[in-house]
Amino acid sequence: MTRCPRSIVRILLTTATLILFALAAPTAFAEQEGRGFTYTATTPDEKHIFVMLGSSVRETSYTASGMYRHDGSTVPLWTVDWYARALVPSGGEYLVRLGNGPDYWSGSYDDEALTFFSNGQPLKTYTAKELIDLPWLLPHWSHGAYSWLLGWGPSKKDGHAELTLDSNTYSNESVTFDHQNETVELLTVLGDRLKFDLRTGEIVSAKHPATLTTVVMFAILLVGYAVFRKMYPGTAPRLPMIGPSNVLIGGLFTLALTIIPAAAVWFFYVSDHPEFDSYWNLVRVIFETLPRYVVASFGFEQPEFTGSGSGLVVCFWMACVAVFTLLDRVVVSIAERVEGRVFSA
């Protein structure tokens, strides 16, 4: 039985060291800025109005945040004790709260994205990770906060969510109400279409074209890799245990972790976010956000890291190259054994 050469042992030790260093990388916490503008949202049927009182309340006849009849009444039908933007359909009974999200680099994406309410009582809450299959692909601002819906535009759009601030009406084209079926459909910046039942908060349907495209592209990559190793199995005795072809494959698969998802999103994204102004800028965003997501997914709650250049980012991608290199070597070793058995038979 052939012993493992020292090169493999060194690579394994190096990989373990890199991973441990990444997990111990220092964090930089950012304090959330205060939010608090007062706004109102009239239901599409214009029979009710939702009032959200901010921290700096101007002169108003409303005494609490909540739902009111749109007839001048100042007695709330029901009230809320939180502050956030809200999506308000017709009827005055249901409401969808948008999560404020973090103002720092988040690796876990466990922040509130949506909460459905009925008469002021919560029905169901979703985090960003539960709604977005590939959350690390979401556009991030320079300070690390991410967005998953389009912003509010200064116009009125029938059928879409609206709110009024300082006598100006804004609408969100990524939110569409179906009042007859009591559903709301959301279009994410990645091109996902999510439809919810307003009465329960449950997902009625979900379409994730970017996710499907990513899976298909990775499947094509694996087929190409299988063909390559079939043609060039690397069975010559003179080849070292870890050779240039193994390292090359390791580098290519590592590169694919950024290039392929970026290409998939590039076909479907609907955001005008500055991070999405070019394909290579999107690749850079993924280069910074995927390491944070992987670390948080393994239960290491260190989601707040500085931007590019952090030890976590560098060590993660170096570890990926090492891991894919070793995996390719394992595939080659299996091919060598299979070839040997075939010829010996």
N, C-alpha and C positions, 0 to 999 in steps of 0.2 A: 504493500500500500504506500503510495507516494505521500511524503510529508508536504504540508503547506510551506511554501518558501517564506522567507522573512519579509518580502515585499508586501504580501497579503496581510501579515500581522501588523506591519507598520501602517498600512492604509486603514485597517480596522481601528487601530488605536487613534489614528489621526481623526477619523470620522467621529468616534465617540467623544474625543476632546472638543471638536468643533461644535457638536450638538450641545454638550454641557456648557460650553462658553456662551452659546446663543441663548440658552435658557437663563443664564445668569446675567445677561446683558442689563445694564442699568436702565431704569425707566425715567421718563420726564413727564410729570403730571401737569395738566393745564386746567386751571379753574374755569368753570363755565361762566360765560358772561350773562348778566341779567337780561331777561326778556320781559317785555311788558307794555305793548301798545294796545289800546282799547279798540276793538273792532266789532262789527255786527255782520250777521249773515242772514239774509232774507231767504226763506225757502222758495224754491222755484214756483210753487203755486201762490206765493205771496200772502199766505194766510198766517204764517208764523215768522218770528225773527229770533235768532239766537244772538245773545249779547255776551261778549267776553270782555270783562273789565280788567285792564292792565294795571300795572303798579303806579302809573301816572294817570289817574282818572281825571278827565276833563269834566266840565259841567254836564251832567246827565241825569235823567229822571229815573234811570234804572239803579236799583240798589244792590243787585247781586248778579253774578254770571249765571246764565241759564236760558231757557226757552220761554218766550212770551208770545201772546197773540199779537198779530200785526195790525192792531186796531187802536193803538195808543195806550193800551193797557200797560201798567207798570207792576202788575202782580204776576210773578213767574209761575208757569205751569210746573216747572221743576228746575232745580238749580244744580250747579256743579261747584266743586271747591278746588279746581285745578286750573292751570293756565296752559293753553296750547292752541294751535290752529285746529279748526274743525271743518269737516265736510258735512253739510246740512241738507238732507233731502226733503222732499215735500212731506207734509203730514204732521210735523212737529213732535213726533214720538221718537224717531231714531236719529242717531248722530254718530259720526265716525271721528275719533280724535287722532290727529297725526302726532307721532312721537317727536319730541324736540331733538332727540339725537345728541350725541356727544360733541364737544368742541375740542376733541383731541384725537390722536391716532388710535382708532379702535381696531383691535385684532379679533375680538370675539363676535362682533356684530349681534350681540344679545340685547341691544337697545330696543326699546319699544318702537315699532313702526306704525301699528294701527291698533286702536281699541274701539270696539263697537259698543254703543250704549242704547238702552231703551228706557225712556223716561228718566234719564239721568243715572241709571244703574248699569254698570259694566256687564257686557255679555261675553266677550271674548277678546283676548289680546294676542297680537302676533309680533314677533321680533323680526328684525331685518333678515336674519339668517333663515327664518322659517318661510319667508316669502321669496327670497332671492336664492337661486341655486348656487350661483357663483358670486357671493357678496364682495369678495376682494376685487372684483372687476368694476365695482361702483366708482364713479368719479369722486375724488377727494380734493378738498381745498388745501391751500398751502399749510394751514395749521392742523390739518388732519381730519377735520369733519367731513363726512360723506353725505351724498344726497342720492335718493333712489326714485324720486318723483320730479317731474318738471316744476319749475318755479311758477309763481303767480304772475300773470300778465295784466297790464292796465287796460282791460277791456271786459265787456260783458258778452259771454257766450252761452246761448241757450242750451240747457241740458247738462252743463258743466258746473262744478262747484264754484261758488262765489263768496266773496266777503267784501265789506265796505270799510275803508279806513280813511278818516279825514275827508269824508264826502266823495272819495274816489272808489269806484268799484273795480275789483280785480277778480279774475277767473283763472281756473286751473284746467287746461285742456287735457291733462292726463287723467282727469276724473269725470266719468260720465254716469249719470243717473238714469235708471229705467224705473220710472215711478209706477208703471202699471204692474210690473213683476216684483217691485220692491227690491231691486238689486243695484249694485254700484260696480262699475268696471274701472280698474286702474291700469294705466299704461306706464310701466317703469322705464327708466332711462335706458335700460338694456334691451328694451323691446318686448318684455314679458307682458302678457295680458291676463290680469287676475280679476275674476268676477266673484262677488260676495253677495250672500243673502243678507239684507239689512235686518231681517227679523231675528236671525240667529248668529250672524257673524261668520257662518261657515262658508268655505270656498265652494262655489258652484262649478267653476271651471278654471283651468290654468293652462296657459300656453307659454312655453319657454323656448323660443326658436334659437336663441344664442347657445343655450345649454345643449340642445340637440345637435346643432352644428359643431360644437366643440367635441362632443362624443364621436361624431362621424369622422372628424378630421384626425382625432387620436387613433381611431380604428384603422384609418388609411395608413397612418404612420407605422402602426404595429405590423400591418401587412407588408409594407415596404421593408421594415426591419427583418421580418421573417424571410423575405425573398433574398435580401442581402446576405444574411447568414447562411442561407441554403447554397448560394453561389460561392460565398467565401467563408467557409466554416472555421478556418484558422486551425486546421488539424496538423499542420506541419510540425514535426518534433522540434525544429529549431526555434519556434516561436516562444517567447517568454510567457510566464503565467499571466502577467499584466503587460500587454503590449500596446503599441500606438493605436491600433484599431479599437481596443477596449476603451481607451481614454477618449478617442474621437466619438464613439457611440455615447459615452457618458455625457460629453459636452453637448452633443446634438439633442439628446433627450431633455437635458436641463434647459437648453434654449427653447425647446418646444413648449415647456411649461408657461412661457410668456408669449411666444409668437402665436401659437395656435388659439388660445382663448382671446387674445387681442384681435386676431383676424375674424373670429366668429362674432365678437361684439361689434366690430367695425361695420358689419353688414346690417345690423339691426338697431343700433343705438339711436335714440331720438333726442338726445340732450344737446344743448348749446353750451355746455360746461366747457371752460377753457382747457381742462385737462383732456378733452376729447377733440381738440382742434387738429390733431394729426395722429396717424397710426403709431408712430414711434413714441410719441408722448404718452399714449395709452400703454405701450409696452413698459415704459419707465414706471408708470403708476403701479402696474402689476408687479414689477420687480421689487417695489418697496412694500406692497400690501400683502402679497402671498405669504412671506415668512411670518408676519404677525398672525395671520389667520391660522397657519399650521400650528404654531406654538400654542395659541389659545385653544385650538381644537383638542389638543392633548391634555387640557386641563390646567395648563400653567397660566394663571391669570395675570399676565403682564401685557395688557393690550395697548398701553400708552407708551409709545416709543417716539424718539425724535425722527426726523425725516430721513432722507437718503444719506447713506454713509454710516449708519449705525452698525455696531458690531453684529447685531442680530441678522441684518440683511446680508452682509458679507459672508458670515459664517454659514448661513443657511444655504446659499447657492454653492459655496465650496463643498459643503456636505452632500448636496444633491449630485454634483459631478462625481464625487467619490462613490456614492451609493449606486448610481447608474452604471459606473465603470465596473464595480464588483458584480452587479447583476448580469451585465453582459458577459463577464468572465465565467459566471456560473452557467449561462446558456451555452457558451462555447465548450465548457468542460463536459456538459451533458451530451452535446453533439459529438465530441471526441469519443466518449464512451460508447455511444450508439454506433458510430462508424466502426469502432474496434470490434464490437460484437458482430456486426454485419459481415465484416471481412473474415473474422475468425470462424464464423458459421460456414 
